[in-house]
Amino acid sequence: MTQVGVIGAGIAGMAVAARLQARGISTQVFEAHGKIGGCAGYFRRQGFSFDVGATTLVDFEPGGVGDELLTAIGMTPPPGEALPGYMAWLPDRTVTLHRDPARWSAERLARLGDSEGHRRFWALIDRLASAFWVASRKGIRLPIQSVHDVLHNLGALGLAQLPLARYLTWTMGDALRHFGLRECQPLCALLSMLIEDTVHGTLDRAPLINAALGITIRGAGLTRAAGGMRGFWEAFAAHYRGLGGDIRVNHRVTRISGRKGAFVIHTTRGDFQADQVVCTLPVELTQAIAPDAVGRALRRKAERDASARGGALITFLGVPEEEVSGQAFTHHQLLQSYDQPLGNGNNMFISVSAAGDTVSAPEGCRAVMISTHCALEDWEGLDDQQYAMQQRAAGERLTGFARRVYPRLGEQAVVCETGTPRTYARFAGRPRGAVGGVRQTLWNSNQFAIPHDIGVPGFILAGDSTFPGLGTVAGVLGSRIAADKILAGI
Ligand SMILES: Cc1cc2nc3c(=O)[nH]c(=O)nc-3n(C[C@H](O)[C@H](O)[C@H](O)COP(=O)(O)OP(=O)(O)OC[C@H]3O[C@@H](n4cnc5c(N)ncnc54)[C@H](O)[C@@H]3O)c2cc1C
């Protein structure tokens, strides 16, 4: 019998499985789709390979959260491009989000304001980010569930940083008001864009510490693997299999029954037994397929989080190289209007495959992914014709906005497709097509997040419904906590 059955082969599931397998625990991963990767996966079209969601890995550089994973499983980092930064295009200015801390410090003051308030604000953000990136890299565990967790977190954060705990009750908006900056339009706009992308929240609701981590991911390091997510997953799957791990794609899990030591994982291709289970699906799916005790344990938090969901649109373009020439950076984030709400192209991310990356695009071409947030309701209740029209219009809108950066983008596109919430529902099994975990607030994150251990013996959760939330770095940190829980209990 397999010791641990892992449900879902996204970043969270694959990371937990590899960690356990590397520690000598036999694992089997069950994935509904034909490929692994989930929202950080890829698909192939006419010689191109497109990333379906995540295009960059966060904090996979030496010493980072991702590097800790690779070290724990004995894997050599796959080749890739450490992005030097990217360009944010606000309606009236550009801001270069340099990875280099000194250049970023100078740029933000020069482009977003250089008052005493600005300097003190950035000093606080830097201090919080530095302390909590260190704590993340040391595996901080939330929500705290035991005295052991308290001691572990004190070690991860360090006693000297304890005074920072007072900011646990602040939002980013509180910090901006404290320094008299809440009305500073370009600063607030850029922060809003970065916070929506990383903690799926807004200035006035996003927890300050989470937001400080989110807006400093460039400093932590963004990497684009050679071959994009396809390059990453091919290397990761080969390593996991080399450790003896077993990936079962096209195995949708329909039900999990039994108890610790005798779970049965029912799939569309037969039943499998496991001593313990790690479920990395969105919480609504977990509730639907897990034993009743899991559903009961999750009910209140799942109900609380049901309305804090959002979706994404993403346009995939395979284009001749000359359509994306003339820019120093391959990644850009754009805001069209200060006055309109974010989403539907007003805050969108452009990611272009690297020159010479012939896994992502045929010789002389590049793969381009343009993504933005959207409301789920806008994509519900449409008939096929309405859907097709809305999908085409969304693709045209995103491509049109992206021409601010690449004026000829899409003129000679070899591939042009747009993913919507329906796409994420179909290919990644996301309920209603929601992606990115909850929109984080003080009351649904950190100590109030869905824990990995919900008190059902042998049944552990991971993935972007649980602490710390969305993103590859979050999935990897959560996988460490989940694997530790299994290791402690086995
Ligand atoms: C447009 C977009 C852009 C993004 N950009 C970035 C970025 O640049 N950097 C970054 O770090 N993050 C980014 N993210 C976020 C990141 O992709 C996600 O937070 C992360 O991939 C979620 O991983 P997960 O393992 O928690 O969930 P998932 O990726 O959803 O994995 C769950 C897996 O479970 C499978 N599954 C579902 N139901 C079943 C079932 N019944 N049986 C078996 N398997 C099942 C699914 O097919 C899926 O593979 C982006 C997300 C989106 C949508």
The ligand as a Gaussian input file, in Angstrom:
#p B3LYP/6-31G(d) Opt

LIG

0 1
 C       -3.282000      33.786000     -14.929000
 C       -2.445000      33.372000     -13.749000
 C       -1.147000      33.855000     -13.663000
 C       -0.342000      33.491000     -12.559000
 N        0.954000      33.924000     -12.509000
 C        1.773000      33.496000     -11.510000
 C        3.167000      33.773000     -11.543000
 O        3.692000      34.357000     -12.515000
 N        3.945000      33.326000     -10.501000
 C        3.405000      32.597000      -9.474000
 O        4.130000      32.223000      -8.566000
 N        2.082000      32.273000      -9.453000
 C        1.264000      32.694000     -10.443000
 N       -0.055000      32.326000     -10.457000
 C       -0.604000      31.560000      -9.322000
 C       -0.240000      30.087000      -9.390000
 O       -0.326000      29.602000     -10.699000
 C       -1.190000      29.278000      -8.500000
 O       -1.329000      29.919000      -7.233000
 C       -0.671000      27.876000      -8.248000
 O       -0.268000      27.278000      -9.462000
 C       -1.769000      27.029000      -7.573000
 O       -1.251000      25.742000      -7.330000
 P       -2.069000      24.629000      -6.528000
 O       -1.235000      23.419000      -6.541000
 O       -2.498000      25.177000      -5.219000
 O       -3.440000      24.417000      -7.345000
 P       -3.687000      23.907000      -8.841000
 O       -2.622000      24.408000      -9.717000
 O       -5.098000      24.240000      -9.181000
 O       -3.512000      22.323000      -8.731000
 C       -4.548000      21.458000      -8.377000
 C       -4.519000      20.275000      -9.334000
 O       -5.554000      19.377000      -8.965000
 C       -6.126000      18.824000     -10.145000
 N       -7.480000      18.330000      -9.823000
 C       -8.614000      19.055000      -9.659000
 N       -9.628000      18.217000      -9.335000
 C       -9.104000      16.977000      -9.249000
 C       -9.636000      15.704000      -8.915000
 N      -10.924000      15.543000      -8.591000
 N       -8.811000      14.634000      -8.944000
 C       -7.493000      14.763000      -9.236000
 N       -6.937000      15.960000      -9.566000
 C       -7.738000      17.043000      -9.562000
 C       -6.115000      19.967000     -11.126000
 O       -6.211000      19.505000     -12.453000
 C       -4.768000      20.628000     -10.799000
 O       -3.727000      20.087000     -11.571000
 C       -0.872000      32.656000     -11.559000
 C       -2.182000      32.151000     -11.667000
 C       -2.956000      32.491000     -12.751000
 C       -4.336000      31.894000     -12.880000

